[in-house]
Every structure is written in structure tokens, then in C-alpha cells.
Amino acid sequence: MRKGVGAAVIGGVFVVVAGGAGYGAYNVLSGLHGGGGGSAAAVRTGPPSASEVEEASATFLAAWAKGDADEAASYTNDAADAEPLLSAYRGNAHITGVRITAGKRGGTSVPFSVRATVSYAGASKPLSYDSRLTVVRGQTTGRALVDWQPSVVHPALKKGDTLVTGEAKVPPIEAVDRDGVELTPRTYPSLGPVLDALRAKYGDRAGGKPGIELSVEHDAADTPGRTLLTLAKGSPGKLRTTLSARAQAAAERAVLDFPESSVVAVQPSTGQVLAVANHRADQFNAAFEGRLAPGSTMKIITSAMLIDNGVTSMNGPAPCPPAATWQSQTFTNLQGLTPNEHATLANSFLRSCNTAFVKLIDEKPLTDESLTNEAGERFGLGRNNWKTGIVSFDGSVPAVTGPDRAANAIGQGQVQMSPLDMASVTATAITGTFRQPYLVSPRLDGRQLATAKGLPSNTASQLRAMMRLTATEGTAARAMSGLGGDIGAKTGSAEVDGQAKSNSWFTGFRGDLAAAAMTQQGGHGGDAAGPIVAAVLRTGG
């Protein structure tokens, strides 16, 4: 063991006292033997043994605790990447008095807790958090090494991130909903990343004063930082959003029932976003930025294309055979769907018959560009010009030939959407008017919202009627059961290569409220995403 590190048995565990000014103690599971991860006489292979895991984790954590970034990095399998972040821990982040306590080893993984102090410009606060490391076999040396991930240093860190303590780049904000109710991550946990993004963009405009903070800074310039600890509070500026605290609370509760779920609610008459919630391990705002095939919810746009181009109408023919082939690819329906060669568009829509839409995709005057044009010109999608107030994705419906032209029509192929996009699609479908969704009023920063010409009134009335039928007697009826008023919906199940279950999609409306949800590997549209949307729609309309 390196000079300046000693071990003693205390209460059944070993305590390593690390030298270096301002640094404390580190508890390990067992005695340390060998020195600083030194190399063995012969290169070892296979998984690290229990003793190797204990020694490798102990030497790494002891070096980190005493503030020796070079030494700590040498006990990892990526020293070049580890050293700058470990140096920033004591340097730019001003973290001292570090005490690291290990938990019970599980295989090659070791959990641990960190207790430390952050000090800057006369302000000081205690810091505490839990993390975990994994020990692996070095590929060239055969040494047992800590598998380097930034999350080892702090669970909020990802590749390219660093820690900084100082005056915040932007003042804090007090975000409030449309009625003045304060919105905080404590009350609405999934809003955390959204509030961070709003602060990064509008903090300077809201009129506050910066405080002193320990924060995560990202490589990407358009990615907002994340405050980990406030040493000295600034004065927040008030930022009014379009959110509804009531709808947001319902959205937060609903997504918790299904992992990897996201939901967005909008007000069709204005385009204002009323709720945005995610239940994801990665904290990604998939509700606004997700890029996944939307399954049969895409049939809202495809139906509009068929009606607008005179191919068929709500009560016109849309036969539903057992299978349909388009340019050498055969498409089928969900298991259990009864074929109907005499089906209307409304019937095929409410039962979500894939083959009906595939058979109609080559009718004149349709071309490879027809679906793309419908999505862009009528629904405002795929133009990369939405300005919601934070980063968002406005869909992608590329013009394609071959089998993907048919696949796109049923929400597979190359089509990509987010729940925000599909909530907007429903809002446009039932009003006939495209209103770009937004989270902060454009009057605050003078940004120009995207425009599109929307739908003919006759097309909108047919889409609204077909969605009503789907909600009351079609594939969405179970999820929408019990909702009163003017309601409508569309289900979607998007198959993904390598997934045992499809992604669940659902979009619906109730009065002047539209919502869309997506649950990865949630199964059929009504199974997971459906209950989420229904829960949000119950809050108003």
C-alpha cells in the first residue's frame, strides 16, 4: 500500500485513513493486501476474484479520497478519461473532507457512500450521496481494475460531464403554472430536466440573481446543467409556463405505473402544453425529444392523406384482408383481428386494420411523397422548426419508396415521433387547425412559432368522428371507459427488432384536451399507454 494510507479494524470492517490535507477515512470490506494494484507475475484471465474486487475497489477509493487523481485513475481501465474528472472533483468542484464508506460487495460490484464538504467564496455546505463501482479484468495487463464510468464519481455524471462549483451561469427561476402554482422537482419529480432546460434558456430573462452552486456541466452547449448542491441561494425570477398543475400531477402519477413511459397533454384550441411527464431511468425527456415509430397512431395522418387525396372517405371502402403485399413485403394484422373485405375506412380505423391501409397506399393520385406532404403541410411535422421553449423533436416522415412506403403508413418503417408530436396530431385532427405546441409564451422572447395550413373542415370532422368511434367501440374503448363528454382516441403498437414486446402508443382527446403517451415494451396501445392518457384526460376537457 502507498505511503500515507493505513488500515485498522473498527467494528468488524477495515478503515483506511488516507493522508492528504482535509481528507478523512474510508471503510473497506476486508484487509488490503498487495500494493496499489501492482501487476502480477503472470497476466491473469477470467473474472476478478472476490479478493481482487475488494483490493481494486479499496485502492481506487482510498486514492480518490486523499485527492490523488493520477493514482486513482491508474486503478481504472481508462486512466486518460478518469483523471480529468477526478482532478475536477477537488479542483473546479472544490470538494474536500471526503469520507467514502463501502457497502457489501455483490459479485464484482461495490456500492459506497460519499460524505464531503463543498466550499467556495466563504460559503460551505455538506455533500452526501451514494454511488457504485464495478471491477473488471484489464484487457492487456490482466489487473483487476475499476471499470471507468463518470457515474462512479457521482450518479448524475455521464460521459463528457464535469463538476464545477461557483457562481451559477444563470439565475434560478421560480417556474409557475398557468394559474400561478409553483412547479418544483420535489412536487413534480419528472419535471426536473424540463425545469433545468427552462432555467438555462430563460433564467437571464426572468429577472433573478445567480447563487453559488455545485453543478454538473455537459459537453453539449445546448444541454442544460444540473444543480447538485446550492451553497448560497440566488434570488429566483418568476417564469410563467403553460402547464396545468392539475394535469401535471395526474401525468406524474400515471407514468409511474409503467417503466419507460412518457406523456404530453396539450390544449387544442391554443397549442399550449398542459403536462409533460416521463418515467425513465435515464432522465431523458422522451416526451418532447423521443424518436420512435408511433405504430398505428400514425393512421390518423394516413387517413387524412387518403381523404384529402380523394382515395376514400370515412364511409368509403377500405377492405381489411388477412394479409396485404406491397412490393414483395407481406403485412398482416394483430392476432385475432377478423378480416372484413367490405370494411369502410371508419371500420378499419377503429379496429386498427393494417392491411386496409397497406392496400390503399398505391391508389392514385398517391405518390412516395404524399404522406410526407400531408404530415408537413397539414400537421406541421418533420420541418425541424418547432420552438416550444425547450429542445423538442417535431417528427420525421421521410418520403420513401419500396416496402417502407407501406410501413410508414401504419407507423412503422422510417417514421419517427414523440408523444408531443402525437398529442399535436390529435389536436390538429379534431380542430382542423395546426397550432404549434409551446411551453413558454413566445411573447417572452419574440420567437416565431411554426405554421401549417391545417386540414379542410370536412377532413377534420371525419377524423374526429372516427376517433370517437375508436374510443367508444374500437381498440381504445377499454382504456377510455368511464370518461364522459366528447371523447376520441387511437391506439398504436410499434414492433421493434430485438424486443419481445412492442412499444405501446395511445393518443386521445376529451373536449379541449388532447394527450399522447408512449411506453417502451408496453405491448398493445391500450395496455400501457392507454391508461396513462385516460388518467390525464380525466383532469379536464
C-alpha positions as CSV (number, residue, x, y, z in Angstrom):
1,M,0.0,0.0,0.0
2,R,1.1,3.5,-0.8
3,K,2.7,5.7,1.9
4,G,0.2,7.7,3.9
5,V,-2.6,5.1,3.9
6,G,-3.1,3.0,7.0
7,A,-5.7,0.4,7.9
8,A,-7.3,-0.6,11.2
9,V,-10.2,-2.9,12.2
10,I,-13.1,-0.9,13.6
11,G,-16.5,-2.6,14.3
12,G,-15.7,-5.6,12.1
13,V,-14.7,-3.6,9.0
14,F,-11.4,-2.1,7.9
15,V,-10.9,1.6,7.9
16,V,-8.3,3.2,5.6
17,V,-7.1,6.6,6.8
18,A,-6.0,8.5,3.8
19,G,-3.2,11.1,4.0
20,G,-3.6,14.5,2.5
21,A,-4.9,17.7,3.9
22,G,-8.6,17.9,4.6
23,Y,-9.3,14.3,3.8
24,G,-10.8,11.7,6.1
25,A,-11.5,8.0,6.3
26,Y,-12.6,5.2,4.0
27,N,-14.2,1.9,5.2
28,V,-13.5,-1.3,3.2
29,L,-14.8,-4.8,3.5
30,S,-11.6,-6.6,4.2
31,G,-7.9,-6.2,4.7
32,L,-5.8,-4.7,1.9
33,H,-3.0,-6.9,0.6
34,G,-0.6,-6.1,-2.2
35,G,0.2,-2.5,-3.2
36,G,-1.7,0.0,-5.3
37,G,-3.0,-2.6,-7.8
38,G,0.5,-3.7,-8.7
39,S,0.8,-6.2,-11.6
40,A,1.1,-9.9,-11.1
41,A,3.9,-12.1,-12.3
42,A,1.7,-13.6,-15.0
43,V,-1.2,-12.0,-16.8
44,R,-4.4,-13.3,-15.3
45,T,-7.6,-14.0,-17.2
46,G,-11.2,-14.6,-16.3
47,P,-13.5,-12.6,-13.9
48,P,-11.8,-10.9,-10.9
49,S,-11.9,-12.9,-7.7
50,A,-13.6,-11.6,-4.6
51,S,-10.2,-10.6,-3.1
52,E,-9.2,-8.8,-6.3
53,V,-12.5,-6.9,-6.3
54,E,-12.0,-5.8,-2.7
55,E,-8.4,-4.8,-3.3
56,A,-9.0,-2.9,-6.5
57,S,-12.0,-1.0,-5.1
58,A,-10.2,-0.2,-1.9
59,T,-7.1,1.2,-3.6
60,F,-9.1,3.2,-6.0
61,L,-11.4,4.7,-3.4
62,A,-8.5,5.4,-1.0
63,A,-6.6,7.3,-3.7
64,W,-9.7,9.2,-4.7
65,A,-10.4,10.1,-1.0
66,K,-6.9,11.5,-0.4
67,G,-7.2,13.7,-3.6
68,D,-4.6,11.9,-5.8
69,A,-6.4,12.0,-9.2
70,D,-3.4,10.4,-11.0
71,E,-3.2,7.5,-8.7
72,A,-6.9,6.9,-8.5
73,A,-7.1,7.0,-12.3
74,S,-4.3,4.4,-12.6
75,Y,-6.6,1.9,-10.8
76,T,-9.2,2.2,-13.6
77,N,-9.4,0.7,-17.1
78,D,-9.4,4.2,-18.7
79,A,-7.0,6.5,-16.8
80,A,-6.9,9.1,-19.6
81,D,-10.7,9.7,-19.3
82,A,-10.8,9.3,-15.5
83,E,-8.1,11.7,-14.5
84,P,-9.6,15.0,-15.6
85,L,-12.9,14.3,-13.8
86,L,-11.2,13.1,-10.6
87,S,-9.0,16.2,-10.7
88,A,-12.0,18.4,-11.2
89,Y,-13.6,16.8,-8.1
90,R,-11.1,18.6,-5.8
91,G,-10.2,21.4,-8.2
92,N,-13.1,23.0,-10.0
93,A,-15.7,21.5,-7.8
94,H,-13.9,22.5,-4.5
95,I,-14.9,19.3,-2.7
96,T,-12.8,18.5,0.4
97,G,-13.1,16.5,3.6
98,V,-14.0,13.3,1.6
99,R,-15.1,10.2,3.5
100,I,-16.1,7.2,1.5
101,T,-17.8,4.2,3.1
102,A,-18.2,1.0,1.2
103,G,-21.2,-1.3,1.4
104,K,-21.5,-5.0,0.9
105,R,-19.8,-6.3,-2.3
106,G,-22.1,-8.1,-4.7
107,G,-20.1,-10.1,-7.2
108,T,-17.8,-7.6,-8.9
109,S,-19.9,-4.6,-7.9
110,V,-19.2,-2.5,-4.8
111,P,-21.7,0.2,-3.5
112,F,-20.4,3.1,-1.5
113,S,-21.5,6.3,0.1
114,V,-19.7,9.6,0.0
115,R,-19.7,12.3,2.7
116,A,-17.7,15.5,1.9
117,T,-17.8,19.3,2.1
118,V,-18.1,21.8,-0.7
119,S,-16.6,25.3,-0.1
120,Y,-16.4,28.4,-2.3
121,A,-16.1,32.1,-1.7
122,G,-16.8,31.8,2.0
123,A,-19.8,29.5,1.6
124,S,-19.7,25.9,2.7
125,K,-22.2,23.0,2.6
126,P,-22.0,19.3,3.4
127,L,-22.4,16.9,0.4
128,S,-23.6,13.3,0.6
129,Y,-24.6,10.8,-2.0
130,D,-24.4,7.1,-2.9
131,S,-22.7,5.5,-5.9
132,R,-21.4,2.2,-7.1
133,L,-18.4,0.8,-9.0
134,T,-17.6,-2.4,-10.9
135,V,-14.3,-4.2,-11.1
136,V,-13.2,-5.8,-14.4
137,R,-10.1,-7.6,-15.7
138,G,-7.8,-5.3,-17.6
139,Q,-7.6,-6.5,-21.2
140,T,-3.9,-6.1,-21.7
141,T,-2.4,-6.2,-18.1
142,G,-4.8,-8.7,-16.6
143,R,-5.0,-6.5,-13.5
144,A,-8.3,-6.1,-11.6
145,L,-9.3,-2.5,-12.4
146,V,-12.3,-0.3,-11.7
147,D,-14.5,-0.1,-14.8
148,W,-14.4,3.6,-15.5
149,Q,-17.7,5.4,-15.8
150,P,-18.3,9.0,-14.8
151,S,-21.2,7.8,-12.7
152,V,-18.7,6.3,-10.3
153,V,-17.8,9.8,-9.2
154,H,-21.4,10.9,-9.0
155,P,-24.5,9.1,-10.3
156,A,-25.6,12.3,-12.1
157,L,-22.5,12.3,-14.3
158,K,-22.4,10.9,-17.9
159,K,-19.6,10.8,-20.5
160,G,-18.3,14.3,-21.2
161,D,-19.7,15.8,-18.0
162,T,-17.7,17.5,-15.3
163,L,-18.3,19.1,-11.8
164,V,-18.0,22.8,-11.2
165,T,-18.6,24.9,-8.1
166,G,-19.0,28.7,-8.5
167,E,-21.5,31.4,-9.3
168,A,-24.3,29.9,-11.4
169,K,-24.2,30.7,-15.1
170,V,-27.9,31.8,-14.9
171,P,-30.1,32.8,-12.0
172,P,-32.6,30.4,-10.6
173,I,-36.2,30.5,-11.7
174,E,-39.5,30.1,-9.9
175,A,-41.5,28.3,-12.5
176,V,-45.2,28.6,-12.1
177,D,-48.1,27.0,-14.0
178,R,-50.8,28.9,-15.9
179,D,-52.6,29.8,-12.7
180,G,-49.5,30.8,-10.7
181,V,-49.0,27.5,-8.8
182,E,-45.2,26.9,-8.2
183,L,-43.7,23.9,-10.0
184,T,-40.8,22.3,-8.3
185,P,-38.9,19.0,-8.8
186,R,-39.9,18.0,-5.2
187,T,-43.6,18.2,-6.0
188,Y,-43.3,17.1,-9.7
189,P,-40.2,14.9,-9.9
190,S,-40.2,14.2,-13.6
191,L,-40.2,17.9,-14.3
192,G,-36.6,18.2,-13.1
193,P,-35.0,18.1,-16.6
194,V,-37.6,20.3,-18.0
195,L,-37.2,23.0,-15.3
196,D,-33.4,22.7,-15.8
197,A,-33.9,23.4,-19.5
198,L,-36.2,26.3,-18.8
199,R,-33.8,27.8,-16.4
200,A,-30.9,27.5,-18.9
201,K,-32.9,29.3,-21.6
202,Y,-34.9,31.8,-19.6
203,G,-33.0,32.4,-16.4
204,D,-31.5,35.6,-17.6
205,R,-34.9,36.9,-18.8
206,A,-36.8,36.1,-15.6
207,G,-35.0,38.7,-13.6
208,G,-33.3,36.7,-10.8
209,K,-29.8,36.9,-9.3
210,P,-27.3,33.9,-9.5
211,G,-26.3,32.0,-6.4
212,I,-23.3,29.7,-5.7
213,E,-23.8,26.1,-6.7
214,L,-22.1,22.8,-7.3
215,S,-23.4,21.7,-10.7
216,V,-22.9,19.2,-13.5
217,E,-21.8,20.8,-16.7
218,H,-22.2,19.0,-20.0
219,D,-20.1,18.9,-23.2
220,A,-23.1,19.8,-25.4
221,A,-23.7,23.5,-25.4
222,D,-27.5,23.1,-25.8
223,T,-27.8,20.7,-22.8
224,P,-28.6,22.5,-19.6
225,G,-26.5,21.9,-16.5
226,R,-27.9,20.3,-13.3
227,T,-27.6,21.8,-9.9
228,L,-26.4,19.2,-7.3
229,L,-26.0,21.5,-4.3
230,T,-26.8,25.2,-3.6
231,L,-24.2,26.8,-1.3
232,A,-25.6,30.3,-1.4
233,K,-29.1,31.0,-2.7
234,G,-29.6,33.4,-5.5
235,S,-32.9,35.3,-6.0
236,P,-35.2,33.5,-8.4
237,G,-37.0,35.2,-11.2
238,K,-40.6,34.1,-11.9
239,L,-41.2,32.2,-15.1
240,R,-44.8,31.5,-16.1
241,T,-45.4,28.4,-18.1
242,T,-48.4,27.0,-19.9
243,L,-48.5,23.9,-17.7
244,S,-51.5,23.0,-15.6
245,A,-50.5,21.8,-12.1
246,R,-53.6,19.6,-12.0
247,A,-52.9,17.9,-15.3
248,Q,-49.2,17.6,-14.5
249,A,-49.9,15.9,-11.2
250,A,-52.1,13.4,-13.0
251,A,-49.4,12.8,-15.6
252,E,-46.7,12.2,-13.0
253,R,-48.8,9.7,-11.2
254,A,-49.9,7.9,-14.3
255,V,-46.4,7.3,-15.8
256,L,-45.2,5.7,-12.5
257,D,-47.3,2.7,-13.3
258,F,-45.3,1.8,-16.4
259,P,-41.5,1.9,-16.7
260,E,-40.0,3.8,-19.7
261,S,-43.2,5.8,-20.2
262,S,-43.8,9.4,-21.4
263,V,-46.9,11.5,-21.8
264,V,-47.7,15.0,-23.1
265,A,-51.0,16.9,-22.9
266,V,-51.9,20.0,-25.0
267,Q,-54.8,22.3,-25.3
268,P,-56.0,22.0,-28.9
269,S,-57.6,25.5,-29.0
270,T,-54.3,27.2,-28.2
271,G,-51.4,24.7,-28.6
272,Q,-50.3,25.3,-25.0
273,V,-48.7,22.3,-23.3
274,L,-50.6,21.4,-20.2
275,A,-48.5,18.5,-18.9
276,V,-45.2,16.7,-19.7
277,A,-44.0,13.7,-17.7
278,N,-41.5,10.9,-18.0
279,H,-40.8,7.8,-16.0
280,R,-37.3,6.8,-17.2
281,A,-34.1,5.6,-15.6
282,D,-32.0,7.9,-17.8
283,Q,-33.8,11.2,-17.1
284,F,-34.2,11.8,-20.8
285,N,-37.2,14.0,-21.8
286,A,-38.6,11.4,-24.3
287,A,-42.0,13.1,-24.1
288,F,-40.5,16.0,-26.1
289,E,-37.4,14.5,-27.7
290,G,-38.2,10.8,-28.3
291,R,-37.7,9.5,-31.8
292,L,-39.6,6.2,-32.1
293,A,-42.0,4.6,-34.6
294,P,-45.6,5.5,-33.4
295,G,-47.4,2.4,-34.6
296,S,-51.0,2.7,-35.6
297,T,-51.5,6.2,-34.1
298,M,-49.9,7.2,-37.4
299,K,-53.1,6.1,-39.1
300,I,-54.6,9.5,-38.1
301,I,-52.3,11.2,-40.6
302,T,-52.6,8.4,-43.2
303,S,-56.4,8.6,-43.0
304,A,-56.2,12.4,-43.5
305,M,-54.0,11.8,-46.6
306,L,-56.5,9.3,-48.0
307,I,-59.4,11.6,-47.5
308,D,-57.6,14.8,-48.7
309,N,-56.5,13.0,-51.9
310,G,-59.9,11.6,-52.7
311,V,-58.8,7.9,-52.3
312,T,-61.7,7.1,-49.9
313,S,-63.7,8.6,-47.1
314,M,-64.9,7.7,-43.6
315,N,-67.8,5.7,-45.0
316,G,-65.9,4.8,-48.2
317,P,-64.3,1.4,-48.9
318,A,-61.2,0.2,-47.0
319,P,-61.2,-3.6,-47.2
320,C,-59.4,-5.5,-44.4
321,P,-58.0,-8.8,-45.8
322,P,-55.9,-11.2,-43.7
323,A,-52.7,-10.1,-45.5
324,A,-51.6,-7.5,-47.9
325,T,-48.4,-7.4,-50.0
326,W,-46.6,-4.3,-51.1
327,Q,-43.5,-4.5,-53.3
328,S,-42.5,-8.0,-52.0
329,Q,-43.3,-7.4,-48.3
330,T,-46.3,-9.0,-46.7
331,F,-48.1,-7.2,-44.0
332,T,-50.6,-8.8,-41.5
333,N,-52.8,-7.7,-38.7
334,L,-52.7,-8.2,-35.0
335,Q,-53.6,-11.7,-34.0
336,G,-57.3,-12.2,-33.6
337,L,-58.4,-9.4,-35.9
338,T,-61.3,-10.8,-38.1
339,P,-60.9,-9.9,-41.8
340,N,-63.6,-7.8,-43.4
341,E,-63.5,-7.4,-47.2
342,H,-66.4,-5.0,-47.1
343,A,-65.0,-2.7,-44.4
344,T,-65.2,1.1,-44.5
345,L,-62.3,3.4,-43.6
346,A,-64.0,4.1,-40.3
347,N,-64.3,0.4,-39.5
348,S,-60.7,-0.4,-40.5
349,F,-59.6,2.6,-38.4
350,L,-61.5,1.8,-35.2
351,R,-60.3,-1.9,-35.4
352,S,-56.7,-0.7,-36.5
353,C,-56.5,-3.0,-39.5
354,N,-53.1,-2.7,-41.0
355,T,-53.8,-4.4,-44.3
356,A,-56.6,-1.9,-45.2
357,F,-54.1,0.9,-45.2
358,V,-51.4,-1.0,-47.0
359,K,-53.9,-1.9,-49.8
360,L,-54.8,1.8,-50.3
361,I,-51.3,3.2,-50.3
362,D,-50.8,2.7,-54.0
363,E,-54.1,4.2,-55.1
364,K,-53.9,7.2,-57.5
365,P,-53.0,10.0,-57.1
366,L,-50.8,8.9,-54.2
367,T,-47.0,9.1,-54.6
368,D,-44.0,8.4,-52.4
369,E,-44.2,12.0,-51.2
370,S,-47.9,12.1,-50.3
371,L,-47.6,11.0,-46.7
372,T,-44.6,13.3,-46.1
373,N,-46.5,16.3,-47.6
374,E,-49.6,15.5,-45.6
375,A,-47.6,15.4,-42.4
376,G,-45.7,18.6,-43.1
377,E,-48.3,20.8,-44.8
378,R,-51.3,19.8,-42.8
379,F,-49.9,18.8,-39.4
380,G,-46.7,20.9,-39.2
381,L,-44.5,17.8,-38.8
382,G,-41.0,17.0,-40.0
383,R,-39.8,20.5,-40.7
384,N,-37.5,20.9,-37.8
385,N,-38.9,24.3,-36.9
386,W,-40.9,24.0,-33.7
387,K,-39.9,26.4,-31.0
388,T,-41.6,25.1,-27.9
389,G,-39.4,26.9,-25.4
390,I,-37.1,23.9,-24.8
391,V,-35.5,21.3,-27.0
392,S,-38.1,19.2,-28.8
393,F,-38.5,17.0,-31.9
394,D,-41.2,17.7,-34.4
395,G,-41.3,14.3,-36.0
396,S,-39.9,12.7,-39.1
397,V,-41.9,11.3,-42.0
398,P,-39.5,10.8,-44.9
399,A,-40.6,10.2,-48.4
400,V,-39.6,6.6,-49.3
401,T,-40.1,4.0,-51.9
402,G,-40.3,0.3,-51.6
403,P,-41.8,-1.6,-48.7
404,D,-41.1,1.2,-46.2
405,R,-43.7,3.4,-48.1
406,A,-46.4,1.0,-46.8
407,A,-44.7,0.5,-43.4
408,N,-44.7,4.3,-42.9
409,A,-48.4,4.4,-43.5
410,I,-49.0,2.2,-40.4
411,G,-46.5,3.9,-38.2
412,Q,-43.5,1.5,-38.8
413,G,-40.8,1.8,-41.4
414,Q,-38.9,5.1,-41.1
415,V,-41.5,7.2,-39.4
416,Q,-40.4,8.7,-36.0
417,M,-42.5,10.6,-33.5
418,S,-42.5,11.7,-29.9
419,P,-45.6,11.9,-27.6
420,L,-45.5,15.7,-28.1
421,D,-45.9,15.1,-31.8
422,M,-48.8,12.7,-31.5
423,A,-50.6,15.0,-29.0
424,S,-50.3,17.7,-31.6
425,V,-51.5,15.4,-34.3
426,T,-54.7,14.7,-32.3
427,A,-55.2,18.4,-31.6
428,T,-54.9,19.2,-35.3
429,A,-57.1,16.4,-36.3
430,I,-60.0,17.4,-34.1
431,T,-59.8,21.2,-34.7
432,G,-58.6,21.2,-38.3
433,T,-56.1,23.9,-37.3
434,F,-52.4,23.3,-36.6
435,R,-51.2,25.2,-33.6
436,Q,-47.6,24.6,-32.7
437,P,-47.3,23.3,-29.1
438,Y,-45.4,25.5,-26.7
439,L,-44.4,25.5,-23.1
440,V,-43.5,29.2,-22.6
441,S,-45.3,32.1,-24.3
442,P,-43.4,33.3,-27.5
443,R,-44.1,36.8,-26.2
444,L,-41.3,36.3,-23.6
445,D,-38.5,36.0,-26.2
446,G,-40.1,37.0,-29.5
447,R,-39.7,33.6,-31.2
448,Q,-41.8,32.7,-34.1
449,L,-44.0,29.6,-33.8
450,A,-44.2,27.2,-36.7
451,T,-47.2,27.3,-39.0
452,A,-49.0,24.9,-41.3
453,K,-52.2,25.1,-43.3
454,G,-54.1,22.5,-41.3
455,L,-57.0,20.4,-42.5
456,P,-60.1,21.0,-44.6
457,S,-63.1,21.1,-42.2
458,N,-64.6,18.0,-43.9
459,T,-61.4,16.0,-43.3
460,A,-61.2,17.1,-39.6
461,S,-64.9,16.2,-39.0
462,Q,-64.3,12.7,-40.4
463,L,-61.1,12.2,-38.3
464,R,-62.9,13.4,-35.2
465,A,-65.8,11.0,-35.9
466,M,-63.5,8.0,-36.5
467,M,-61.6,8.7,-33.3
468,R,-64.9,9.0,-31.4
469,L,-65.9,5.5,-32.7
470,T,-62.5,4.1,-31.7
471,A,-62.9,5.4,-28.2
472,T,-66.4,4.0,-27.7
473,E,-66.4,0.8,-29.7
474,G,-63.0,0.2,-31.1
475,T,-59.5,-0.7,-29.9
476,A,-59.4,2.2,-27.4
477,A,-62.7,1.5,-25.7
478,R,-61.3,-0.3,-22.7
479,A,-58.8,2.4,-21.9
480,M,-61.3,5.2,-22.4
481,S,-64.1,3.5,-20.4
482,G,-65.7,5.8,-17.9
483,L,-64.7,9.0,-19.5
484,G,-67.6,11.3,-20.2
485,G,-68.0,14.2,-22.6
486,D,-66.7,14.4,-26.2
487,I,-64.0,11.8,-26.4
488,G,-61.9,10.1,-29.1
489,A,-58.7,8.1,-29.4
490,K,-56.4,6.0,-31.4
491,T,-54.2,3.1,-30.3
492,G,-50.8,2.0,-31.6
493,S,-48.4,-0.9,-31.2
494,A,-45.0,-0.4,-32.7
495,E,-42.8,-3.5,-33.2
496,V,-39.1,-3.1,-32.6
497,D,-36.4,-5.6,-33.7
498,G,-34.9,-7.4,-30.8
499,Q,-37.8,-6.5,-28.4
500,A,-40.1,-9.2,-27.1
501,K,-42.9,-6.8,-26.7
502,S,-44.0,-3.9,-28.9
503,N,-43.9,-0.3,-27.8
504,S,-47.3,0.9,-26.6
505,W,-48.7,4.1,-28.1
506,F,-52.0,5.9,-27.5
507,T,-53.4,9.3,-28.2
508,G,-56.8,10.7,-27.4
509,F,-58.9,13.8,-26.6
510,R,-61.6,14.9,-24.3
511,G,-63.2,18.2,-25.0
512,D,-60.4,20.8,-25.3
513,L,-57.7,18.5,-24.0
514,A,-55.5,16.2,-26.1
515,A,-52.8,13.8,-24.8
516,A,-50.5,11.2,-26.2
517,A,-48.3,8.6,-24.4
518,M,-45.7,6.0,-25.2
519,T,-44.4,3.1,-23.1
520,Q,-41.4,1.2,-24.4
521,Q,-42.1,-2.5,-24.4
522,G,-45.6,-1.8,-23.1
523,G,-47.4,-4.1,-25.5
524,H,-50.6,-3.1,-27.2
525,G,-51.6,0.5,-27.3
526,G,-54.4,0.1,-24.8
527,D,-52.4,-1.9,-22.3
528,A,-50.0,0.7,-21.0
529,A,-50.1,4.0,-22.9
530,G,-53.9,3.9,-22.9
531,P,-54.4,4.1,-19.1
532,I,-51.8,6.9,-18.9
533,V,-53.6,9.1,-21.5
534,A,-57.0,8.3,-19.9
535,A,-55.7,9.4,-16.5
536,V,-54.6,12.7,-17.9
537,L,-57.8,13.3,-19.8
538,R,-59.8,12.8,-16.6
539,T,-58.4,16.1,-15.3
540,G,-60.3,18.3,-17.7
541,G,-61.6,18.7,-21.2
